[in-house]
Amino acid sequence: MMSQRSGTLSYQVFAAGFSLAVFLLFYVGCDLYGWRIGVLCTFGANALAAYVLHMMVDHSVKSFMPRDAPEWYMWGGRAVFIGATYLLVRSLELRAIYLKL
């Protein structure tokens, strides 16, 4: 039985294997073949700012989303959320403002 809630061993082994497989795909694509995806580069270059900004954007967008919203409205809200977060992080990147620890 696989359950994230109870933390069964089968779930943890599956999750570790799945995350390793996804990491391998990114390693092969980005490090070996040199592929770059602009959105991922923007979010990766300023990940801390993206993390902080996404919480604020989420709170703002969520206030316009009713709990019983139709599916198209939900997808529209998600697009606004991702777009606004990307635009804010991209504007920081263009100004060469990076948050680092």
KAVENWO-V25198 format. One record per backbone hydrogen bond with DSSP energy under -1.0 kcal/mol. NH is the residue of the N-H (numbers start at 1). CO is the residue of the C=O. E is the energy in kcal/mol with one decimal. If there is no record, write none. Layout:
nh->NH co->CO e->E
nh->NH co->CO e->E
This chain:
nh->8 co->3 e->-1.6
nh->12 co->8 e->-2.0
nh->13 co->9 e->-2.4
nh->14 co->10 e->-2.2
nh->15 co->11 e->-2.9
nh->16 co->12 e->-2.2
nh->17 co->13 e->-2.3
nh->18 co->14 e->-2.8
nh->19 co->15 e->-2.4
nh->20 co->16 e->-2.0
nh->21 co->17 e->-2.1
nh->22 co->18 e->-2.3
nh->23 co->19 e->-2.3
nh->24 co->20 e->-2.2
nh->25 co->21 e->-2.0
nh->26 co->22 e->-2.1
nh->27 co->23 e->-2.6
nh->28 co->24 e->-2.7
nh->29 co->25 e->-2.6
nh->30 co->26 e->-2.9
nh->31 co->27 e->-1.6
nh->32 co->27 e->-1.4
nh->33 co->28 e->-1.7
nh->35 co->29 e->-2.4
nh->41 co->37 e->-2.4
nh->42 co->38 e->-2.4
nh->43 co->39 e->-2.4
nh->44 co->40 e->-2.3
nh->45 co->41 e->-2.2
nh->46 co->42 e->-1.1
nh->50 co->46 e->-2.2
nh->51 co->47 e->-2.3
nh->52 co->48 e->-2.1
nh->53 co->49 e->-3.0
nh->54 co->50 e->-2.3
nh->56 co->52 e->-1.2
nh->57 co->53 e->-2.8
nh->58 co->54 e->-2.3
nh->59 co->55 e->-1.9
nh->60 co->56 e->-1.9
nh->61 co->57 e->-2.8
nh->62 co->58 e->-2.6
nh->64 co->61 e->-1.6
nh->65 co->62 e->-1.2
nh->69 co->66 e->-1.2
nh->74 co->70 e->-2.0
nh->75 co->71 e->-2.4
nh->76 co->72 e->-2.0
nh->77 co->73 e->-2.3
nh->78 co->74 e->-2.1
nh->79 co->75 e->-2.2
nh->80 co->76 e->-2.3
nh->81 co->77 e->-2.3
nh->82 co->78 e->-2.6
nh->83 co->79 e->-2.6
nh->84 co->80 e->-2.7
nh->85 co->81 e->-2.1
nh->86 co->82 e->-2.6
nh->87 co->83 e->-2.6
nh->88 co->84 e->-2.2
nh->89 co->85 e->-2.4
nh->90 co->86 e->-2.9
nh->91 co->87 e->-2.2
nh->92 co->88 e->-1.6
nh->93 co->89 e->-2.1
nh->94 co->90 e->-2.5
nh->95 co->91 e->-1.3
nh->96 co->93 e->-1.3
nh->97 co->92 e->-2.9
